[in-house]
Amino acid sequence: MKTDPILEEMWRVKDQLGERYSGDPRAVCAHLTEAQLLPRPGTPLVFDLNSSLKRQAARIAQLPQRVPVEAFLPDDPIIAEVRRVRAQLAQERGASALREEPPKHGNK
């Protein structure tokens, strides 16, 4: 039976931390808590939510404008067919409201 590579990695890291801290779970947790507070390059810590949101809004403002979805749709033959069928159904539903009897299906 094959083992999951993600689980193998987790076990390896757990064993390394256990060896480093003599199997003391409190020491491992203290180390991980301290490591979370250390700054990492490219990953700013969020201590001030408002300034973080402003930075994110500034980054988003620098992105190019999104292309509207409709720009891709007119050339797609499947979507054109769906639109044609929907228009036909709308016409049939509008016309069938005036009919006295339901439409007949099949060649019976």
Buried (B, 14 or more C-beta within 10 A) or exposed (E): EEEEEEEEEEEEEEEEBBEEBEEEEEBBEEBEEEEEEEEEEEEEEEEEEEEEEEEEEEEEEEEEEEEEEEEEEEEEEEEEEEEEEEEEEEEEEEEEEEEEEEEEEEEE
